[in-house]
Amino acid sequence: MAASMLIVEDEEGVPREVAVAVQQIVPKIQRDLNCLADPDRQTRRKGLLRLKGVVLEGKSGKPSSAYPKEVLASLFTQHLQGPLLKLFADASENCRETSLQLVHTFVSLVLDETAAGQGSCFARLGAVAFPAVAKRIGVNQAEAEPTEEIRLLHIRLVTTLLMKPSVVTALENESVSHAVNQSIAKSLLDSFPDIKRECAASIRALVKTAPNVARAEGDVLLRNLVANLGHQHSKTRQLTLQGLGQLLVCYAEPPAAGATSAGAGAAPTDAAEAMEPADRTSLFNKLMDDVVIPGLHKCVVDHSAQVRHTIARMLSFLLRARPEKTSALEKFEPTLLTMLVTLSTDLTDEVTGVAEDCLAAVATHCLTNNNVAAVAGATGNETELTRYVGSMVPQMIPALISTTGHWTVTERCKALDTLAAVIKVCDGGVWDAATKMAFGGGGGAAAGKMEVDGEGEEEVGGGGAMGPFLPSVMDALCRVLQDDDAEVITAASHCAAALGASSQGPALLELVVPRIRGEGAGMDTPQNRTAGLLLLTAALGGEVGQGGGASYAMKRAVAEGEVVGASETVLAPAALRLSGALA
């Protein structure tokens, strides 16, 4: 009864000619309106179909051309809205479906909040429609809608209403906003794929119209949304990623002081706003570590190129969220960037292309907003991407090195391919005099002297962003080059080739030669010396850059310095491979 009173209140502002036209229609449909409340389901169904024939065209299902839209809109808000909403829970499936279709048609094609007398039409409809949908969507199991096509119509109505800016007034009521969140959260777990996809659109509309409503129960929405990243349909995974990116950025940013559950305004009322900032940050970080990041990792290696294409764009969106939208994702920036670099090594040209474009856009954005830390040895002449990735190397490389020991072949190969890509981005893939000067000579333990072309000693630097991690990278490559899986060995060889062709090549030589000779604590074993030979062989297979390149310098040093000096039988195969690389 209260809902009915809410629907018919205050029709001020309706033009007189519209009101007169509505009053002329009402007597013609009054009998059918009465039929909607009849105990007999056949009577209800026939009355509803007759009403549908009055307000909609027979075949097209569009609003009837016999009446102006303003008249139909006023007729709906004054006389049809209440009875149709009651039919959402009707015992007849046909009545439930037809009533939903009618309400959805009016919301999407007839009602206009800018028209005279219709300024609050969506707010008043949302105040009663959202709770009605929540009851049928499965929040209340006793009244749950059993037909999946009708559940889809329910969530589509939610999406359509959330796309109307004026509905935010209805969402200021906590019970209404809770009904919206519960409807979407429950529908995300629906077994019908189309409902899962529609939920992604609902979340995007909710984030845009009422971000604080999305934040209020964002943890539940995030968990249920990420669960759909494992759905068997690639289209579902693709649309889920689109909604996930929007929700992550929204939920990461705490509500502004003095914001209501829907937007800015009166005192806060919802649970998310009542939570202490430290607790909220802890909850968000736990969600990212336990739920979101693992789900995104799976999408990076998804078998569908469309999904990988979508996640590349989503990662770019997240990385460019700072500082305008949120800074809460800063902690996860190295992880997100690593995923995007991984996608730049994809086997599909389309995915590789979009990932490279996204990397460039992220670098430009971060440099523009001064979000890039200084890189030791940098001159300022590096590309934007080199500067940006170089600033993230201290956080990226240790994680990649750790993943090269992962128990799955896929993860080990992915880590090695990504490591090779990072090396190339940080260095440009070539080693010449200009590059050497740019990265300086400070290579720490990796720095040394080397004679090139008989022109005397020339300092070789292992500096730049990669320099401090060169020993760790070398140790990891020595380990995986002796892996049991041929695919991993191939990926490790490509990574070593990239390292050998970079400015780190000569410094790598200074590190690997003592290992081959068995110098150093614990190095004088056949296994360690073989690993050194394998690494040097793979590094010498790298591309020769400008000015002779690092691989050229390494070959000369190996050929003239007699660095192998090993006759053990166990080293013979590795030595033969090295001889082949030098040929």
Residue pairs with C-beta under 8 A, 6 or more apart in sequence:
3 82
3 85
3 128
4 82
6 124
6 127
6 128
7 77
7 81
7 82
7 124
7 128
8 78
8 82
9 124
10 120
11 19
11 74
11 77
11 78
11 117
12 117
13 116
13 117
13 119
14 74
14 116
14 117
15 70
15 116
15 117
18 68
18 70
18 71
18 74
18 116
18 117
19 74
21 67
21 68
21 71
22 71
22 74
22 75
22 78
22 79
25 54
25 67
25 71
25 75
26 75
26 79
28 54
29 50
29 51
29 54
29 79
31 47
32 47
32 48
32 50
32 51
32 54
33 47
33 51
33 79
33 80
33 83
34 47
35 43
35 44
35 46
35 47
35 48
35 50
36 44
36 47
36 48
36 51
36 83
36 84
36 86
36 87
37 44
37 83
37 86
38 44
38 47
41 90
41 91
41 92
41 95
44 87
44 90
44 92
44 95
45 92
45 94
45 95
45 98
48 87
48 95
48 98
48 99
48 102
49 98
51 80
51 102
52 98
52 102
54 64
55 63
55 64
55 67
55 72
55 75
55 76
55 80
55 102
56 62
56 63
56 64
56 102
56 105
57 63
57 64
57 65
61 101
61 105
62 105
62 109
63 69
63 72
63 105
63 109
63 110
64 72
67 75
69 110
69 112
69 115
70 112
70 115
70 116
70 118
72 106
72 110
73 106
73 110
73 111
73 112
73 115
73 118
73 121
74 117
74 118
76 106
76 110
76 111
77 111
77 118
77 121
77 124
77 125
80 102
80 106
81 103
81 125
81 128
82 128
84 99
84 102
84 103
85 99
85 103
85 128
85 129
85 132
87 95
87 96
87 98
87 99
88 96
88 99
88 100
88 132
88 133
88 135
88 136
88 154
89 96
89 132
89 135
89 136
89 143
90 96
90 99
93 147
93 150
96 136
96 145
96 147
96 150
97 147
97 149
97 150
97 153
100 150
100 153
100 154
100 157
101 153
103 129
103 157
104 153
104 156
104 157
104 160
107 122
107 125
107 157
107 160
107 161
107 164
108 160
111 118
111 121
111 122
111 125
112 118
112 121
113 119
113 120
113 121
113 122
113 164
113 165
113 166
119 166
120 166
120 169
121 166
122 161
122 164
122 166
122 167
122 170
123 166
123 167
123 168
123 169
123 170
124 170
125 161
125 167
125 170
126 161
126 164
126 167
126 170
126 171
126 176
127 170
127 173
127 176
129 157
129 161
130 158
130 161
130 170
130 176
130 179
130 180
130 183
131 175
131 176
131 179
133 154
133 155
133 157
133 158
133 179
133 183
134 140
134 179
134 180
134 182
134 183
135 143
136 143
136 144
136 145
136 150
136 151
136 154
137 144
137 145
137 151
137 154
137 155
137 182
137 183
137 186
137 187
138 144
138 145
138 151
138 186
138 187
138 190
139 179
139 182
139 183
139 186
145 151
145 154
148 190
148 191
148 192
148 195
151 187
151 190
151 192
151 195
152 192
152 194
152 195
152 198
154 183
154 187
155 183
155 184
155 187
155 195
155 198
155 199
155 202
156 198
158 180
158 183
158 184
158 202
159 198
159 201
159 202
159 205
161 167
162 180
162 202
162 205
162 206
162 209
162 210
163 205
163 208
163 209
164 209
165 209
167 209
168 209
168 210
168 262
168 263
169 262
170 176
171 177
171 180
171 209
171 210
171 213
171 261
171 262
172 260
172 261
172 262
172 265
172 266
174 261
174 269
174 270
177 210
177 213
177 216
177 261
177 262
177 270
178 216
178 217
180 206
180 213
181 213
181 214
181 216
181 217
181 220
181 221
182 217
184 199
184 202
184 203
184 206
184 221
185 217
185 220
185 221
185 224
187 195
187 196
187 198
187 199
187 202
188 196
188 199
188 221
188 224
188 225
188 227
188 228
189 224
189 227
190 196
190 199
193 231
193 233
193 235
193 236
196 228
196 231
196 236
196 239
196 240
197 235
197 236
197 239
197 240
199 225
199 243
200 225
200 239
200 240
200 242
200 243
200 244
201 239
201 243
202 243
203 214
203 221
203 225
203 243
203 246
203 247
204 242
204 243
204 246
206 213
206 214
207 214
207 246
207 247
207 250
208 246
209 262
210 261
210 262
210 263
211 250
211 263
212 255
212 259
212 260
212 261
212 262
212 263
212 270
212 272
212 273
213 261
213 262
213 270
214 221
214 247
214 250
214 251
215 250
215 251
215 253
215 254
215 255
215 270
215 272
215 273
216 261
216 270
216 271
216 272
216 273
217 271
217 272
218 247
218 250
218 251
218 272
219 251
219 283
219 287
221 247
221 251
222 244
222 247
222 248
222 251
222 287
222 291
222 292
223 287
223 291
225 240
225 243
225 244
225 247
226 244
226 291
226 292
226 295
228 236
228 237
228 240
229 237
229 240
229 241
229 244
229 295
229 296
229 298
229 299
230 237
230 295
230 298
231 237
231 240
234 302
234 303
234 304
234 306
234 307
235 306
237 299
237 302
237 304
237 307
238 304
238 306
238 307
238 310
241 299
241 307
241 310
241 311
241 314
242 310
242 314
244 292
244 314
245 314
245 317
245 318
248 292
248 318
248 329
249 317
249 318
249 321
249 325
249 326
249 329
251 284
252 284
252 321
252 326
252 328
252 329
253 325
253 326
253 328
254 272
254 277
254 280
254 328
255 268
255 272
255 273
256 264
258 264
258 265
258 266
258 267
258 268
259 265
259 268
259 273
260 266
260 267
260 268
260 269
261 268
261 269
261 270
261 273
268 274
272 280
275 283
281 328
284 328
285 331
288 331
288 332
293 332
293 335
296 311
296 315
296 336
296 339
297 339
299 307
299 308
299 311
300 308
300 311
300 339
300 342
300 343
300 414
301 308
301 410
301 414
302 308
302 311
305 346
305 348
305 350
305 351
308 343
308 346
308 348
308 351
309 350
309 351
309 354
311 339
311 343
312 340
312 343
312 351
312 354
312 355
312 358
313 354
313 358
315 336
315 337
315 339
315 340
315 343
315 358
316 340
316 358
316 359
316 361
316 362
318 329
318 336
319 329
319 333
319 336
319 337
319 340
319 362
319 365
319 366
320 361
320 362
320 365
320 366
321 329
322 329
322 330
322 333
322 366
322 369
322 371
323 369
323 371
329 336
333 392
333 395
334 392
334 395
334 396
334 399
335 399
337 362
337 389
337 392
337 396
338 396
338 399
338 400
338 418
340 355
340 358
340 359
340 362
341 355
341 359
341 389
341 396
341 418
341 421
341 422
341 425
342 414
342 417
342 418
342 421
343 351
343 352
343 355
344 352
344 355
344 356
344 359
344 421
345 352
345 417
345 418
345 420
345 421
346 352
346 355
359 385
359 389
359 425
360 384
360 385
362 388
363 383
363 384
363 385
363 387
363 388
363 389
364 384
365 371
366 372
366 388
367 384
367 387
367 388
372 387
372 388
372 391
373 391
374 391
375 382
375 387
375 390
375 391
375 393
375 464
375 465
376 440
376 442
376 463
376 464
376 465
376 467
377 438
377 439
377 440
377 442
377 461
377 463
377 464
377 467
378 387
378 390
378 438
378 439
378 464
378 465
379 437
379 438
381 438
382 390
382 438
383 428
385 425
386 425
386 426
386 427
386 428
389 396
389 422
389 425
389 426
389 465
390 426
390 464
390 465
391 465
393 422
393 426
393 465
393 466
393 469
394 465
394 468
394 469
396 422
397 419
397 422
397 466
397 469
397 472
397 473
398 469
398 472
400 415
400 418
400 419
400 422
401 415
401 419
401 469
401 472
401 473
401 476
403 411
403 412
403 414
403 415
404 412
404 415
404 416
404 419
404 476
404 479
404 480
404 492
405 412
405 476
405 479
405 480
406 412
406 415
409 485
409 487
409 488
412 480
412 483
412 485
412 488
412 491
413 487
413 488
413 491
416 480
416 488
416 491
416 492
416 494
416 495
417 491
417 494
417 495
419 473
419 495
420 491
420 494
420 495
420 497
420 498
420 499
422 466
423 466
423 495
423 498
423 499
423 502
423 504
424 498
424 502
426 464
426 465
426 466
426 502
427 435
427 439
427 464
427 466
427 502
427 503
427 504
428 435
429 498
429 501
429 502
429 543
429 545
430 501
430 502
430 545
430 546
430 549
431 501
431 502
431 503
431 505
431 506
431 545
431 546
431 547
431 549
431 550
431 553
432 545
432 546
432 547
432 548
432 549
433 547
435 503
436 460
436 461
436 503
438 464
439 461
439 463
439 464
439 467
439 503
440 461
440 463
440 464
441 447
441 459
441 460
441 461
441 463
442 461
442 463
442 467
443 460
443 461
443 462
443 463
443 467
443 470
443 507
444 462
444 467
444 468
445 471
445 511
446 462
446 467
446 470
446 471
446 504
446 507
446 508
446 510
446 511
447 459
447 460
447 461
447 462
447 463
447 507
447 510
448 460
448 506
448 507
448 510
449 457
449 458
449 459
449 460
450 457
450 458
450 460
450 506
450 509
450 510
450 553
450 557
451 457
451 458
451 557
451 560
452 458
452 548
452 553
452 556
453 556
460 506
460 507
460 509
460 510
460 553
461 467
461 503
461 506
461 507
462 470
462 504
462 506
462 507
462 508
462 510
464 503
464 504
466 473
466 502
466 504
467 504
467 507
470 504
470 507
470 508
470 511
471 511
473 499
474 508
474 511
474 512
474 535
477 492
477 495
477 496
477 499
477 535
477 538
478 515
478 528
478 531
478 532
478 534
478 535
479 531
480 488
480 489
480 491
480 492
481 489
481 492
481 493
481 496
481 531
481 534
481 535
481 538
482 489
482 527
482 530
482 531
482 534
483 489
483 492
492 538
493 538
493 541
496 535
496 538
496 539
496 541
496 542
497 538
497 539
497 541
497 542
497 543
498 542
499 505
499 508
499 539
499 542
500 508
500 538
500 539
500 540
500 541
500 542
500 550
500 551
500 554
501 542
501 543
501 544
501 545
501 549
501 550
501 551
502 542
502 550
503 550
504 550
505 539
505 542
505 549
505 550
505 551
505 553
505 554
506 550
506 553
506 554
506 557
508 539
508 550
508 554
509 536
509 539
509 553
509 554
509 557
509 558
512 532
512 535
512 536
512 539
513 532
513 536
513 557
513 561
513 563
514 520
514 523
515 523
515 528
515 529
515 531
515 532
515 535
516 529
516 532
516 533
516 536
516 563
516 564
516 566
517 529
517 563
517 565
517 566
518 524
518 525
518 528
518 529
518 566
522 528
523 529
526 568
526 570
526 571
529 566
529 568
529 571
530 570
530 571
530 573
530 574
533 564
533 566
533 571
533 574
533 575
533 577
533 578
534 574
534 577
536 554
536 558
536 578
536 581
537 574
537 577
537 578
537 580
537 581
539 551
539 554
540 551
540 554
540 555
540 558
540 578
540 581
540 582
541 551
541 581
542 549
542 550
542 551
543 549
543 551
544 551
544 552
545 551
555 581
555 582
557 563
558 564
558 578
558 582
559 582
564 571
564 575
564 578
566 575
